[in-house]
Amino acid sequence: MPDLSAQLHGLHGDVEVHKDDAAVAEAAAKLLTRQSAEVCATSGRFAVALSGGHTPATLFALLSGDMYRTRFDWPLWAVYFADERAVPPDDPASNYRFARETLLDHVPVDPHRVHRMPADGPDLDAAADEYAVTLHGDLAEGPGHAPRLDCILLGLGENGHTASLFPGTPALTVTDRWVTRARADYAPFDRLTLTYPMINAAALVVFLVSGASKVEALRETAAGRTPAAAVQPENGRLLWLIDAAAAGSD
Ligand code: 6PG
């Protein structure tokens, strides 16, 4: 699939351009099938962090549908989140709610192994610490002593943000915590987000990017000018799964 426009050559990691959003989801589903089988076989658990946004909807539908549902050892999945808005877990804007309704409610994950970010608490700093303690307690240490997730699924915002690491915000400079509060004047909601040290300690980070509205953000990221550009796992794999519209090669 080397339909890659020249502007994207600056992206770190491996880049695959697929026909459309469905093909991106299919590629991600296949990768997760392999990755989760491999990791479950060696460590008895697959620790994955999910993102919000619209992009993972196609993947989540695929994973919970007839073709893929039976391919995973769901009870061995430990599910975390890359970011969350400061809303109750049943709020329409909650990433946890989205993941639950589109994926987690339809597969036999162990509810005790689904760890939503407690961003609805009164004190976001305390909630960030609480989530960091959960990650630290559950996961082995990775680069920089950060808890090492087996996989993080990320999206790319039109302004180049990823997780809730927004351009020009203090969260981008946090180097001594695994989780932090995040707020951008121009984006709705206070939030919690994984920090760069946490994201870059993961074994596998996969960006899912689709749609023509992402062309500029991808180019800016390839040029190193967005928060997403600083996602560069230290001792892990980075993979960009992009559709042709987002790559500007539609
Ligand atoms: C969120 C995210 C965010 C998202 C991007 C892309 O909670 O909104 O985790 O980083 O992945 O904004 O969003 P879309 O997939 O909706 O374009």
Residues whose N, C-alpha, C, O or C-beta is under 5 A from the ligand:
A	BS01	6PG	S51 G52 G53 H54 T55 D83 L154 G155 L156 G157 H161 T162 A163 S164
